[in-house]
Amino acid sequence: MNHLNILTNMKPIPYGKQFISDDDIEAVVSTLKREYLTQGPTVGAFEKAFAEYVGAKYAVALSNGTAALHLSALALGVKPGDKIITTPITFAASANCIRYCGGEVAFADIDPDTFLLDPIKVRQLLEASPLGTYAGIIPVDFAGRPVNIEVFRNLADEFGCWIIEDACHAPGASIKDSKGETITAGNGDYSDLAIYSFHPVKHITTGEGGMITTNNKKLYDRIMMLRTHGITRDQHKFSNSIEFAAGTPEHGGQYPGWYMEMQELGYNYRITDFQAALGITQLKVADKGLARRKAIAKKYDEAFNGHHAIVSPQLELKGDTQFSHAYHLYVIRTPLRLALYNYLRTYQIFAQIHYIPAHLMPYYRSFGWKEGDMPHAEKYYQECLSLPMHPSMSDEEHQYVIETILKFYKS
């Protein structure tokens, strides 16, 4: 392939990109023509479809993934002084949701092979403090590789913690538990709550949007209330008398149709019906997109086989746990990261970095975190690079990315 000739015709290749079909457009336009733009039946239909897709009992659609994290923390009762453990290799929202509630974030280092929160490091944190010091754990299914959520559940039960599984990168991913059963990321078998994002670079998109899944009815009910200002219209949950609600003695012993109660301080984290319509049509082809991501990853693996001394991808398997990767990202590690990053840009290939360690962000440095605290995460950051990975990438574009990377190492 002649790169100079290709370059004149090649469009920029981003690391991630949405795919919008005619069916998606038709679904959104159809919803825009209906009676409800928000708080209508399409939202509930999307929630039902998503819950079925991941195998959870309940799902709550929200305005974005950060809102999902925030409401999860609130529903689990995070309060000032509570300490929560999470990974430094994640988008900042995984930690920020704890700070929104006044809690304290405790970072634990990653496994250097999988790039995931290391349960051994988490155990060391838990064992080094009195029982009850830590309230919860937020493991992240980074890049689409699911954590061994059963291991974290065992830790959580032993030390009295809850679990929020940040599955934003991993819809459709799964692991085999110790009983040999398939556990889909976010299905609620081992986590209290799981969250997802529908940002355009994710597996499915609603433009902006998020979802919480759970098998816990009590948590589900609380999140539903928190999503809409802490207000309920369910008369079985009303705390005031019928007399007050009616505003007049002639009420016939019934709550009037207008009555509602704000029972706690909630938020407006609703998603619209036309976003939900897009989510439904995107979900229908999610497995097709997942298969394409796996095919792209397999071709990367084959192309870089034998180059692992200079191009080291996230390990597909560690230990005896069997899992299925969702490949939100295809991350490699290379000592020549900056040079390769700049080289690819000259050829219109826009790789990305995921992520700058959260504990080294200025905000978290202000709490005393510093270089050297998370050596595996910091070493990973010095070498990581996310290559283009999205279902709409053509075979020609994919081959172009591979040949450009190999050309870099031969030059």
C-alpha positions in Angstrom: 0.0 0.0 0.0 1.4 3.4 -1.0 0.8 5.7 2.0 1.4 8.9 0.1 -1.2 8.0 -2.5 -3.7 6.8 0.0 -3.2 9.9 2.2 -4.7 12.2 -0.5 -8.0 10.3 -0.5 -8.2 9.0 3.1 -10.5 10.7 5.5 -9.3 11.2 9.1 -9.6 7.9 11.1 -10.7 8.6 14.7 -10.1 6.2 17.6 -13.9 5.9 18.0 -17.0 6.9 16.1 -20.8 6.4 16.2 -22.7 4.6 13.4 -26.1 6.0 12.6 -28.3 4.0 10.2 -31.5 4.9 8.3 -33.4 2.9 10.9 -32.0 5.0 13.7 -33.0 8.2 11.9 -36.5 6.9 11.1 -37.0 5.9 14.8 -36.0 9.3 16.1 -38.1 11.2 13.5 -41.1 9.0 14.3 -40.8 9.7 18.0 -40.5 13.5 17.4 -43.9 13.3 15.7 -45.5 11.6 18.6 -47.2 13.1 21.7 -44.3 12.7 24.1 -40.8 14.1 23.7 -39.9 13.3 27.3 -41.3 11.2 30.2 -43.1 9.1 27.6 -43.4 5.3 26.9 -40.3 5.0 24.7 -38.0 5.5 27.7 -39.6 2.6 29.5 -39.4 0.4 26.4 -35.7 1.2 26.1 -35.1 0.4 29.8 -36.9 -2.9 29.4 -34.9 -3.8 26.2 -31.6 -2.9 27.8 -32.3 -4.9 31.0 -33.1 -7.9 28.9 -29.9 -7.4 26.9 -27.6 -7.5 29.9 -29.8 -9.9 31.9 -30.7 -7.6 34.8 -34.1 -7.3 36.5 -34.2 -3.5 36.4 -32.8 -0.6 34.3 -33.1 3.2 34.7 -32.2 5.4 31.7 -30.5 8.7 32.4 -29.1 11.8 30.8 -25.5 10.5 30.7 -23.1 8.0 32.3 -21.9 10.5 34.9 -25.5 11.0 36.1 -25.7 7.2 36.4 -22.6 7.1 38.6 -23.9 10.0 40.7 -27.3 8.5 41.4 -25.7 5.1 42.1 -23.5 6.7 44.8 -26.5 8.5 46.2 -28.7 5.5 46.2 -26.1 3.5 48.1 -25.9 6.3 50.7 -22.5 7.7 50.1 -22.0 10.6 52.6 -19.2 12.9 53.7 -16.3 10.9 55.1 -17.1 7.6 53.4 -14.1 6.0 51.7 -14.6 4.3 48.3 -11.9 2.3 46.3 -11.6 2.6 42.6 -9.0 2.5 39.8 -6.8 5.4 38.6 -7.1 4.2 35.0 -10.6 5.3 34.1 -12.5 8.4 33.1 -12.6 10.9 36.0 -16.3 10.4 36.5 -15.7 7.0 38.1 -14.1 8.8 41.0 -15.9 12.1 40.8 -19.3 10.6 41.7 -18.0 9.9 45.2 -16.8 13.5 45.6 -20.2 14.7 44.5 -21.5 13.1 47.6 -18.7 14.3 49.8 -17.0 10.9 50.0 -13.3 10.2 49.9 -11.7 8.4 46.9 -9.0 5.8 47.6 -7.2 4.7 44.5 -5.8 1.2 44.2 -3.3 0.2 41.5 -4.0 -1.8 38.4 -2.9 -5.2 37.2 0.0 -4.4 34.7 -1.2 -7.1 32.3 -5.0 -6.5 32.2 -5.0 -2.8 33.0 -7.9 -3.5 35.4 -8.2 -2.6 39.1 -6.1 -5.3 40.9 -8.1 -7.2 43.5 -4.9 -8.0 45.3 -4.2 -4.3 45.8 -7.8 -3.7 46.9 -7.4 -6.5 49.5 -4.2 -4.9 50.8 -6.1 -1.6 51.3 -9.0 -3.3 53.0 -6.8 -5.4 55.3 -4.6 -2.4 56.3 -7.5 -0.6 57.9 -10.1 -1.4 60.5 -13.2 -3.2 59.3 -15.7 -0.7 58.1 -13.2 1.9 56.9 -14.2 1.5 53.3 -17.9 1.6 52.2 -17.6 0.5 48.6 -15.6 -0.5 45.5 -16.0 0.7 42.0 -14.2 -1.6 39.6 -14.2 -0.6 35.9 -14.5 -2.9 32.9 -11.7 -1.0 31.2 -11.5 -1.1 27.4 -14.2 -3.7 27.3 -12.4 -6.4 29.3 -14.7 -7.3 32.2 -13.3 -7.5 35.7 -13.7 -10.7 37.6 -16.7 -9.3 39.4 -17.2 -12.4 41.5 -13.8 -11.9 43.1 -14.7 -8.3 43.9 -18.1 -9.5 45.3 -16.2 -11.9 47.6 -14.0 -9.0 48.8 -17.0 -6.7 49.3 -18.9 -9.3 51.3 -15.8 -10.0 53.5 -15.2 -6.4 54.3 -18.8 -5.0 54.3 -18.7 -3.0 51.0 -21.1 -2.5 48.2 -20.1 -2.6 44.5 -20.8 -0.3 41.6 -19.6 -1.9 38.4 -18.6 0.7 35.8 -19.5 -1.2 32.7 -19.4 1.8 30.3 -16.9 0.1 28.1 -18.4 -3.4 28.2 -22.0 -4.0 27.2 -22.0 -7.5 25.8 -18.9 -8.6 27.6 -19.0 -11.6 29.9 -17.0 -13.8 32.2 -17.4 -17.3 33.6 -17.8 -17.5 37.3 -16.5 -20.2 39.6 -19.7 -22.3 39.0 -19.1 -22.1 35.2 -22.0 -19.8 34.6 -21.8 -16.9 32.2 -22.0 -13.5 33.9 -22.8 -10.7 31.5 -21.2 -7.3 32.5 -23.7 -5.5 34.6 -26.3 -8.3 35.0 -26.4 -7.7 38.8 -25.4 -11.2 39.9 -22.4 -9.9 41.8 -22.7 -6.1 41.7 -25.2 -4.0 43.6 -25.5 -1.5 40.7 -23.9 -1.3 37.3 -23.7 1.8 35.0 -23.3 2.4 31.3 -22.7 5.4 29.0 -24.3 6.0 25.6 -21.8 8.6 24.4 -21.2 8.5 20.6 -18.0 6.5 20.9 -19.6 3.7 23.0 -21.1 0.5 21.7 -24.5 2.0 21.3 -25.3 5.7 21.5 -28.2 8.0 22.3 -26.2 11.1 21.6 -25.7 11.5 25.3 -27.2 9.1 27.8 -26.6 6.5 30.5 -28.2 3.6 32.2 -28.2 1.9 35.7 -28.9 -1.8 36.0 -29.6 -3.7 39.2 -31.4 -6.7 40.6 -32.3 -4.8 43.8 -35.8 -3.4 43.8 -35.2 -1.1 46.7 -32.2 0.6 44.9 -34.2 0.7 41.7 -37.1 2.5 43.3 -34.8 5.1 45.0 -32.9 5.8 41.7 -36.2 6.3 39.9 -37.2 8.9 42.4 -33.8 10.6 42.5 -33.8 10.8 38.6 -36.8 13.2 38.8 -36.1 15.7 41.6 -36.9 13.3 44.4 -40.6 13.5 43.4 -43.1 10.7 43.5 -46.7 10.4 42.3 -47.2 7.0 43.8 -49.9 7.5 46.4 -48.7 4.4 48.3 -45.5 6.3 49.1 -47.2 9.6 50.1 -46.3 10.9 53.6 -48.9 13.8 53.9 -52.6 13.4 54.7 -55.3 13.3 52.1 -56.7 16.5 53.7 -53.5 18.4 53.0 -53.2 17.0 49.5 -56.8 17.9 48.6 -56.6 21.4 50.0 -60.3 21.2 50.8 -62.6 18.9 52.9 -64.7 17.9 49.9 -62.2 15.4 48.6 -64.1 12.2 48.7 -61.3 10.4 50.5 -59.1 10.4 47.4 -55.8 12.1 46.5 -56.5 14.6 43.7 -55.0 14.0 40.3 -52.5 16.8 40.6 -50.9 15.7 43.8 -47.3 14.7 44.1 -44.6 14.8 46.8 -41.0 15.8 46.8 -39.6 13.5 49.4 -35.9 14.1 49.0 -33.5 16.3 47.1 -33.2 14.7 43.7 -32.0 15.8 40.2 -33.3 16.2 36.7 -31.3 13.4 35.1 -34.0 12.3 32.7 -33.4 11.1 29.1 -35.7 12.1 26.3 -38.0 9.8 24.4 -36.3 10.5 21.1 -32.9 9.6 22.6 -34.5 6.4 23.9 -35.9 5.6 20.4 -32.3 5.9 19.1 -31.1 3.6 21.9 -33.7 0.9 21.0 -32.7 0.8 17.4 -29.0 0.9 18.3 -29.5 -2.0 20.7 -31.1 -4.1 18.0 -27.8 -4.2 16.1 -25.5 -4.2 19.2 -24.4 -7.8 18.7 -23.5 -7.1 15.1 -21.3 -4.1 16.2 -19.7 -6.2 18.9 -18.8 -8.9 16.4 -17.2 -6.3 14.2 -15.2 -5.0 17.1 -13.9 -8.5 17.9 -13.0 -9.0 14.2 -11.0 -5.8 14.2 -9.2 -6.8 17.4 -8.4 -10.2 16.0 -6.8 -8.6 12.9 -4.8 -6.3 15.1 -3.6 -9.3 17.2 -2.5 -11.2 14.1 -0.7 -8.2 12.6 1.2 -7.4 15.8 2.0 -11.0 16.7 5.8 -11.2 17.0 6.1 -7.5 17.7 5.1 -7.7 21.3 8.5 -6.5 22.4 7.6 -3.1 21.1 3.8 -3.4 20.8 2.1 -5.0 23.8 -1.7 -5.2 23.8 -4.0 -5.8 26.7 -3.8 -9.4 27.6 -6.7 -11.5 26.4 -6.6 -13.9 29.2 -5.1 -14.0 32.7 -5.4 -16.9 35.1 -8.2 -19.4 34.7 -11.1 -16.9 34.3 -12.8 -17.3 30.9 -14.2 -14.0 29.5 -15.5 -12.4 26.4 -14.0 -8.9 25.6 -16.3 -6.2 24.3 -13.4 -4.1 22.8 -14.6 -0.6 23.4 -10.9 0.2 23.0 -7.9 -1.6 21.5 -5.0 -0.5 23.7 -1.4 -1.2 23.0 1.7 -0.3 25.1 4.9 0.9 23.5 7.9 2.8 24.9 7.7 4.9 21.7 4.2 6.1 22.5 4.6 9.9 21.8 6.6 9.3 18.6 4.0 6.8 17.3 1.1 9.1 18.3 2.6 12.0 16.4 3.6 9.8 13.4 0.0 8.4 13.1 -1.4 11.9 13.1 0.7 12.9 10.1 -1.2 10.1 8.3 -4.6 11.2 9.5 -4.9 8.4 12.1 -6.1 9.9 15.4 -5.2 7.5 18.2 -6.0 8.5 21.7 -4.8 8.1 25.3 -7.0 6.2 27.9 -6.3 7.5 30.5 -4.2 10.0 32.3 -4.2 8.4 35.8 -7.0 10.1 37.8 -4.8 10.4 40.9 -2.4 12.6 39.1 -5.0 15.1 37.9 -4.6 18.5 39.7 -7.9 18.1 41.5 -6.9 14.7 43.1 -3.3 15.9 43.7 -4.8 18.5 46.0 -5.8 15.6 48.3 -2.2 14.4 48.5 -1.9 11.9 45.7 1.4 12.1 43.9 3.8 10.3 41.4 4.9 6.9 42.7 1.6 6.1 44.5 0.3 3.9 41.7 3.4 2.6 39.9 1.7 0.2 37.6 -0.9 2.8 36.5 1.8 5.4 36.0 4.0 3.0 33.9 0.9 2.1 31.9 0.2 5.7 31.2 3.7 6.4 29.9 3.2 3.7 27.2 -0.5 3.3 26.4 -2.1 4.2 23.1 -5.7 3.4 21.9 -5.9 2.5 18.3 -8.9 3.2 16.1 -11.7 0.8 17.1 -15.2 1.2 15.9 -17.6 -0.9 13.8 -17.9 1.6 11.0 -14.1 1.5 10.2 -13.7 -0.1 6.8 -11.3 -3.0 6.0 -9.3 -0.5 4.0 -9.0 1.9 6.8 -8.1 -0.9 9.2 -5.4 -2.2 7.0 -4.1 1.3 6.5 -3.8 1.8 10.3 -1.9 -1.6 10.7 0.5 -0.9 7.8 1.2 2.6 9.1 2.1 1.3 12.5 4.3 -1.4 11.2 6.0 1.1 8.8 6.7 3.3 11.8 8.6 0.5 13.6 10.6 -0.4 10.4 11.7 3.2 9.8 
